[in-house]
Amino acid sequence: MEPRLCRIDSALGRVTECPREACAFWSDNACVLTGLRADLTTTPGLPELMFGLRERLGGIGVDHTLLPPGLR
C-alpha cells in the first residue's frame, strides 16, 4: 500500500504519513477531509482547528453519517 500524507499536517507545513484508521477523520478506507483540501490551504486557522479536533477525538470512532455531506 502506497503511503499517503496527512492532509492536515501537510496544510500545517509538516510531512507525516496519514494515520488512516487511527484518525478520527478516516472512514470507509478514505480521508473524509478530501473535499476540504483547498480550504485547508486557503482558510486561515482551519488546519489548526482540524488538528486540534483530531487530537481531542483521538482514535474515537466517529459516526460519519452525522458529518455535513461535503465531509462524508
N, C-alpha and C positions, 0 to 999 in steps of 0.2 A: 504494500500500500504506500503510495507516494505521500511524503509528509506535506501537510498544509500549514500555512502560517496563520496564527491567530489574528483575526481582523481587528479586534480591539487593541491588542498590543501593537500591531502594525500602525494603527492610527496614532498611537502614543509614541511612535518612533522606536519601538523595540522589535526585535526579531525573535519570536518564540514559536515553537510548534503548537498547533491547535491542540488543546487538551481533550477534544472530542467528547466522549461520554461523561467525562469528569466535569464538563462545563454546563452550567445551567441553561445556556443558550444553544444546546445541541439537541436535536430531535430528528427522528426518522433518518439517521445517517447523514445529517447535514446541519450546518450552522444556520440558525433562524435569523441571524443578522445579515445574511447575504443581501437582502433588499435595502439595507442601510449603508452599504459600502460607501456610496458617495457622501451621505450625510455624516458618516464617521470622520471623513476627512475635511468637511467644509463647515460643520456646525461646531462653533466653539463650545467646549465643555462637555459635549456628548460622549467622546471617548472616555473621559474621566468618570462621567456618570455611569456608563455601562460597565466600566471596570469595577467601580465600587459596588454596583448592584451584583455583578457576578461574584465578587468576593463575599458579599453578605449572604448570597444564596448558597454558595459553596457547591457541593455535589448534590444538593437537594433536587429531587425530581420536580420539574415544573409542569403543570398542566398547560401545554402549549395551545390548547383549544381556547384558553382564556386570553391569549395574546391578540392584539389587533391583526386583521388579515395580512397586512404587509410584513408582519414579523413571524407568521406561522411557517 
